[in-house]
Amino acid sequence: MRKFLIIFALALSLISCGNDKTIDNKNYQTFGIVNQDIARDPNIVYEISAGSVIWGIILSETIIVPVYIIGWDLWQPVRAKSTTVTN
């Protein structure tokens, strides 16, 4: 039973609700605190993934899932930033 719970916790740690998105034929990935310097694009609008937060709260006792979500999968790309200039 213990082995099953460990394998189950590891499998859940790879599951999240943040979605990658293709904008202007380029794929943008989700990011968290750990990889924000690498994955975040300043020309893209991001929002916090509600599904990832909910899973992080529900599975907070596992410790692994919230660490993964906060570290690598908290924000998801939404759209490109507007480049309109107003006078």
C-alpha positions in Angstrom: 0.0 0.0 0.0 2.8 2.4 0.8 4.5 1.8 -2.6 1.2 2.6 -4.3 0.8 5.8 -2.4 4.3 6.9 -3.3 3.8 6.1 -7.0 0.4 7.8 -6.9 1.9 10.9 -5.4 4.7 11.0 -8.0 2.1 10.6 -10.8 0.0 13.4 -9.4 3.0 15.7 -9.1 3.3 15.5 -12.9 -0.4 16.5 -13.4 -1.4 20.1 -13.3 -4.1 22.4 -14.8 -1.9 25.1 -16.3 -1.9 24.9 -20.1 0.8 25.8 -22.6 -0.5 28.1 -25.4 0.5 28.8 -28.9 0.5 32.5 -29.8 1.6 33.7 -33.2 2.9 30.2 -34.1 5.2 30.1 -31.0 4.5 27.9 -28.0 4.6 29.5 -24.6 4.9 27.3 -21.5 3.6 27.7 -18.0 6.1 28.9 -15.4 6.5 29.2 -11.7 8.9 30.8 -9.2 11.8 28.5 -10.1 11.8 28.9 -13.8 10.3 32.4 -14.3 13.6 33.8 -15.6 13.8 31.2 -18.3 10.1 30.7 -19.3 8.5 34.1 -18.9 8.2 36.3 -22.0 7.7 40.0 -21.4 5.5 40.3 -24.5 2.9 37.8 -23.2 0.2 38.3 -20.6 0.1 35.6 -17.9 -2.5 34.7 -15.3 -2.4 32.4 -12.3 -3.8 29.0 -13.1 -6.9 28.5 -10.9 -6.8 24.7 -11.4 -3.2 24.5 -10.4 -4.0 26.4 -7.2 -6.9 24.2 -6.4 -4.9 21.0 -6.9 -2.1 22.5 -4.8 -4.5 23.2 -1.9 -6.3 19.8 -2.2 -3.0 17.9 -2.3 -1.1 20.1 0.1 -0.5 17.2 2.4 1.6 15.5 -0.2 4.1 18.4 -0.2 5.4 17.4 -3.6 2.4 18.7 -5.6 2.3 22.2 -4.1 6.1 22.6 -4.5 5.9 21.5 -8.1 3.0 23.9 -8.9 4.5 26.9 -7.2 7.9 26.2 -8.6 7.1 25.3 -12.2 3.4 25.6 -13.1 1.7 28.5 -11.4 1.2 31.0 -14.2 -0.1 30.2 -17.6 0.1 32.3 -20.9 -3.1 34.0 -21.9 -2.5 36.3 -24.9 0.1 38.7 -26.4 0.4 42.1 -24.9 -1.2 44.9 -26.9 1.3 47.1 -28.6 -1.1 50.0 -29.5 0.3 53.5 -28.9 -2.2 56.1 -27.7 -1.6 59.9 -28.0 
